[in-house]
Amino acid sequence: MEASYTTIRDLKLKVYTTKERTHMHEENSLIKPKIVALFGNPVKHSLSPIMHNIAFDELKMNWFYFAFEVDKRKLEEAITGIKTMDFRGANITVPFKKQVCDFVDRLTNEAHFIGAVNTIINNEGELIGDNTDGFGFVRALIANKLNIENEKILLLGAGGAARAISYSLMKNYECDLTIANRTLLNAELLTQDLEEVTMKNIKSYPLNEVFRIISNFDIIINTLPVDPPPRIIDSLINNSNTCQIFIDIRYGKMLSKYFKALEEVDIKTMDGKTMLLYQGVLSFEKWTGVKPPIKTMKRALL
């Protein structure tokens, strides 16, 4: 079953009771197992198999998630194998997210706009390429009780993650968005693309100059693969500003130093772990049409 939605309002999922789960377990023991996969290179570090398999187990579903390290020369063969082996779908990770666009039967609006696929749904033999990065970010905001409606937002970066997040933000919220990037042209191109599909006004700004207007923003989101420029952090710490929340989509110890400095001046912080969780939650929902045990999946990321 394919769960199809692009905004918060579209979520309609089945929630099973304990009695229904027991009945499912009895029925599932008599039917063919359903398989979903992870394709990437490398994949040994991935927590996705643990996260999904403990969710399947808790719901007593006869589903299994396997990780496959794929040679780049055999990527098309691997994607075709989803049909051949009757897998229910797959997750796609680095370095194949862009290439996979050429091997699925069709793309969702999100995947088409972003130009990358991280989730494939096998809908009765039709392979649908989707991208849950942006809506995973929105779900993370909701989980953290962060309301960004009508807020002034600064997005740092104009790469794939920025495309995904900005698209979902503009689809789900009325907000004032500015995109800052080291190469201004890339920010301007992303701004133009967003304005075409959302019919909303979006601004762009050079990254090395944005510290001068940092006091204008309520929320700052870092999608860069590195720390934000020191001038931005220094301006937030040393000057009066309206920033309430600073979000970095990375996670790990590398964030602790500058997050601590921001928290000392009462700016809330959020890392990318919750976004990672909800990317997986969305894949689970799209493959199965079932609401997963989110708390159980979260434990796999600890």
C-alpha positions as CSV (number, residue, x, y, z in Angstrom):
1,M,0.0,0.0,0.0
2,E,1.4,3.4,-0.9
3,A,0.9,6.3,1.5
4,S,0.8,9.4,-0.6
5,Y,1.0,12.8,1.0
6,T,3.1,16.0,0.7
7,T,1.8,18.1,3.6
8,I,0.9,17.7,7.2
9,R,-2.8,17.7,6.5
10,D,-2.6,14.7,4.2
11,L,-1.5,12.1,6.9
12,K,-4.0,9.3,7.1
13,L,-2.5,6.1,8.6
14,K,-3.7,2.9,10.1
15,V,-3.0,2.5,13.9
16,Y,-3.3,-1.1,15.1
17,T,-4.5,-2.3,18.5
18,T,-2.7,-5.0,20.5
19,K,-5.5,-7.5,19.5
20,E,-5.1,-6.6,15.8
21,R,-1.3,-7.0,16.0
22,T,-1.7,-10.5,17.5
23,H,-4.2,-11.4,14.7
24,M,-1.7,-10.0,12.1
25,H,1.1,-12.1,13.5
26,E,-1.0,-15.2,13.2
27,E,-2.0,-14.4,9.6
28,N,1.6,-13.3,8.7
29,S,3.1,-16.6,9.6
30,L,1.1,-18.1,6.7
31,I,2.1,-15.6,4.0
32,K,5.2,-14.7,2.1
33,P,7.5,-12.2,4.0
34,K,7.7,-8.7,2.6
35,I,11.2,-7.3,2.0
36,V,12.5,-3.7,1.9
37,A,16.1,-2.8,1.3
38,L,18.8,-0.2,1.6
39,F,21.0,0.5,-1.4
40,G,24.2,2.5,-0.9
41,N,28.0,2.3,-0.7
42,P,29.0,2.0,2.1
43,V,26.1,0.8,4.2
44,K,27.7,-0.9,7.2
45,H,27.4,2.1,9.4
46,S,23.6,2.5,8.7
47,L,21.2,2.2,11.6
48,S,18.2,1.9,9.2
49,P,18.0,-1.9,9.3
50,I,17.8,-1.9,13.1
51,M,15.3,0.9,13.2
52,H,12.9,-0.7,10.7
53,N,13.3,-4.3,11.8
54,I,12.5,-3.5,15.5
55,A,9.4,-1.6,14.3
56,F,8.3,-4.5,12.1
57,D,8.8,-6.9,15.0
58,E,6.9,-4.8,17.5
59,L,3.9,-4.6,15.1
60,K,4.2,-8.3,14.5
61,M,4.5,-7.6,10.7
62,N,6.1,-10.2,8.5
63,W,8.4,-7.6,7.0
64,F,12.2,-7.5,6.9
65,Y,14.7,-4.8,6.1
66,F,18.1,-5.6,4.6
67,A,21.1,-3.5,3.6
68,F,23.0,-4.1,0.3
69,E,26.3,-2.5,-0.6
70,V,25.9,-1.9,-4.3
71,D,28.7,-1.5,-6.9
72,K,28.0,1.8,-8.9
73,R,28.3,-0.2,-12.1
74,K,25.4,-2.4,-11.1
75,L,23.0,0.3,-9.7
76,E,20.4,-0.1,-12.5
77,E,20.5,-3.8,-12.0
78,A,19.9,-3.4,-8.3
79,I,16.9,-1.1,-8.8
80,T,15.4,-3.4,-11.4
81,G,15.8,-6.2,-8.8
82,I,13.2,-4.5,-6.6
83,K,10.6,-5.5,-9.2
84,T,12.2,-8.9,-10.0
85,M,12.4,-9.9,-6.3
86,D,9.1,-8.3,-5.5
87,F,10.6,-6.1,-2.7
88,R,8.0,-3.6,-1.3
89,G,10.5,-0.8,-1.7
90,A,13.9,0.6,-0.8
91,N,15.9,3.4,0.8
92,I,18.7,5.0,-1.2
93,T,21.7,6.5,0.4
94,V,25.0,8.0,-0.7
95,P,26.3,8.1,-3.4
96,F,23.3,7.0,-5.5
97,K,20.4,9.5,-4.6
98,K,20.7,11.4,-7.9
99,Q,21.5,8.5,-10.2
100,V,18.4,6.6,-9.1
101,C,16.2,9.2,-10.6
102,D,17.0,7.7,-14.0
103,F,16.0,4.2,-13.0
104,V,12.5,4.5,-11.4
105,D,9.2,4.6,-13.3
106,R,8.2,8.0,-12.0
107,L,9.1,10.7,-9.5
108,T,7.0,12.4,-6.9
109,N,6.8,16.2,-6.9
110,E,9.3,16.3,-4.1
111,A,11.9,14.0,-5.7
112,H,11.5,15.8,-9.1
113,F,12.1,19.3,-7.5
114,I,15.0,18.1,-5.3
115,G,16.6,16.0,-8.1
116,A,17.3,13.1,-5.7
117,V,15.6,10.0,-4.4
118,N,16.0,8.5,-0.9
119,T,12.9,6.2,-0.9
120,I,11.4,3.9,-3.6
121,I,7.9,2.5,-3.3
122,N,7.0,-0.6,-5.3
123,N,3.4,0.1,-6.2
124,E,2.2,-3.1,-7.9
125,G,5.3,-3.2,-10.2
126,E,5.6,0.6,-10.7
127,L,8.7,2.0,-9.0
128,I,8.0,5.4,-7.5
129,G,11.0,7.5,-6.5
130,D,10.3,9.8,-3.6
131,N,12.3,12.0,-1.2
132,T,11.4,12.2,2.5
133,D,14.2,14.6,3.5
134,G,12.1,17.8,3.5
135,F,8.9,16.4,5.1
136,G,11.1,14.5,7.5
137,F,12.4,17.9,8.6
138,V,8.8,19.3,9.0
139,R,7.8,16.2,11.1
140,A,10.9,16.8,13.3
141,L,9.7,20.4,13.9
142,I,6.3,19.2,14.9
143,A,7.8,16.5,17.2
144,N,9.9,19.2,18.9
145,K,6.8,21.5,19.2
146,L,8.5,24.2,17.0
147,N,5.9,26.3,15.2
148,I,7.5,28.4,12.4
149,E,4.3,29.8,11.0
150,N,4.8,33.5,10.0
151,E,8.4,33.4,11.2
152,K,11.4,35.0,9.5
153,I,13.7,32.1,8.5
154,L,17.3,32.1,7.3
155,L,18.5,29.0,5.5
156,L,22.3,28.5,5.2
157,G,23.2,26.5,2.1
158,A,21.7,25.8,-1.3
159,G,22.5,22.2,-1.9
160,G,20.3,19.1,-2.0
161,A,19.3,19.2,1.7
162,A,18.5,22.9,1.4
163,R,16.3,22.2,-1.7
164,A,14.4,19.5,0.2
165,I,13.9,21.5,3.4
166,S,13.0,24.8,1.7
167,Y,10.4,23.1,-0.6
168,S,8.7,21.4,2.3
169,L,8.8,24.6,4.5
170,M,7.1,26.6,1.7
171,K,4.5,23.9,1.1
172,N,3.6,23.6,4.8
173,Y,4.0,27.0,6.2
174,E,3.4,30.7,5.6
175,C,6.9,32.1,6.4
176,D,9.4,34.6,5.2
177,L,12.4,32.7,3.8
178,T,15.9,34.0,3.0
179,I,18.5,31.6,1.5
180,A,22.2,32.4,2.0
181,N,25.0,30.6,0.2
182,R,28.7,31.1,-0.4
183,T,28.1,31.0,-4.2
184,L,25.3,33.5,-4.5
185,L,24.2,32.3,-7.9
186,N,23.3,28.9,-6.5
187,A,21.1,30.6,-3.8
188,E,19.5,32.7,-6.5
189,L,18.8,29.7,-8.7
190,L,17.2,27.8,-5.8
191,T,15.1,30.9,-5.0
192,Q,13.9,31.1,-8.6
193,D,13.0,27.4,-8.6
194,L,11.1,27.7,-5.3
195,E,9.2,30.8,-6.5
196,E,8.0,29.0,-9.6
197,V,6.5,26.0,-7.7
198,T,5.2,27.8,-4.6
199,M,4.2,31.2,-6.0
200,K,5.8,32.8,-2.9
201,N,8.5,35.5,-2.6
202,I,11.8,34.2,-1.4
203,K,15.1,36.2,-0.9
204,S,18.7,35.3,-1.5
205,Y,21.9,36.7,0.1
206,P,25.7,36.1,0.1
207,L,26.8,33.8,3.0
208,N,29.8,35.9,3.9
209,E,27.6,39.0,4.3
210,V,24.5,37.6,6.0
211,F,25.9,38.3,9.5
212,R,25.1,41.9,8.9
213,I,21.4,41.2,8.8
214,I,21.4,38.3,11.3
215,S,19.2,40.3,13.8
216,N,16.3,40.1,11.3
217,F,15.7,36.4,11.7
218,D,13.6,34.3,14.2
219,I,14.9,30.9,13.1
220,I,18.2,29.9,11.4
221,I,18.7,26.5,9.7
222,N,22.2,25.3,8.8
223,T,22.2,22.8,5.9
224,L,26.0,23.3,5.2
225,P,28.2,20.2,5.7
226,V,30.4,22.4,8.0
227,D,29.8,24.8,10.9
228,P,28.2,28.1,10.0
229,P,30.6,31.0,9.5
230,P,32.0,32.2,12.9
231,R,30.8,35.7,12.2
232,I,27.2,34.4,12.2
233,I,27.6,32.7,15.6
234,D,29.6,35.7,17.0
235,S,26.8,38.1,15.9
236,L,24.1,35.9,17.6
237,I,26.1,35.7,20.8
238,N,27.3,39.3,21.1
239,N,24.5,41.4,19.7
240,S,20.8,41.8,20.4
241,N,18.7,39.8,18.0
242,T,15.4,38.1,17.5
243,C,16.7,34.6,16.9
244,Q,14.8,32.0,19.0
245,I,15.9,28.7,17.4
246,F,19.1,27.6,15.6
247,I,18.8,24.2,13.8
248,D,21.7,22.3,12.3
249,I,20.8,19.2,10.3
250,R,24.0,17.5,11.2
251,Y,24.4,15.6,14.5
252,G,27.2,14.6,16.7
253,K,29.8,16.0,19.1
254,M,31.0,18.5,16.5
255,L,27.9,20.7,17.3
256,S,28.4,20.8,21.1
257,K,30.7,23.7,21.3
258,Y,28.8,26.3,19.3
259,F,25.4,24.9,20.4
260,K,26.4,25.5,24.0
261,A,27.4,29.1,23.2
262,L,24.0,29.7,21.6
263,E,22.1,28.1,24.5
264,E,24.0,30.4,27.0
265,V,22.3,33.4,25.3
266,D,18.9,31.6,25.4
267,I,18.7,30.5,21.8
268,K,17.2,27.0,21.5
269,T,19.0,24.5,19.4
270,M,18.0,21.4,17.5
271,D,20.3,18.9,15.7
272,G,19.5,16.5,12.8
273,K,18.7,13.3,14.7
274,T,15.0,13.9,14.8
275,M,15.0,14.7,11.1
276,L,16.8,11.4,10.5
277,L,14.2,9.5,12.6
278,Y,11.3,11.0,10.7
279,Q,12.8,10.3,7.3
280,G,12.7,6.7,8.3
281,V,9.2,7.0,9.8
282,L,8.0,8.4,6.5
283,S,9.5,5.6,4.4
284,F,7.9,3.1,6.8
285,E,4.5,4.7,6.3
286,K,4.8,5.0,2.6
287,W,5.7,1.3,2.2
288,T,3.1,-0.1,4.6
289,G,0.4,2.5,5.1
290,V,0.8,1.8,8.9
291,K,1.8,4.1,11.7
292,P,5.1,2.8,13.1
293,P,6.1,2.7,16.8
294,I,8.1,5.9,16.7
295,K,9.5,5.7,20.3
296,T,10.8,2.2,19.4
297,M,12.5,3.5,16.2
298,K,14.0,6.4,18.1
299,R,15.8,4.0,20.5
300,A,17.7,2.6,17.5
301,L,19.3,6.0,17.0
302,L,20.5,6.4,20.5
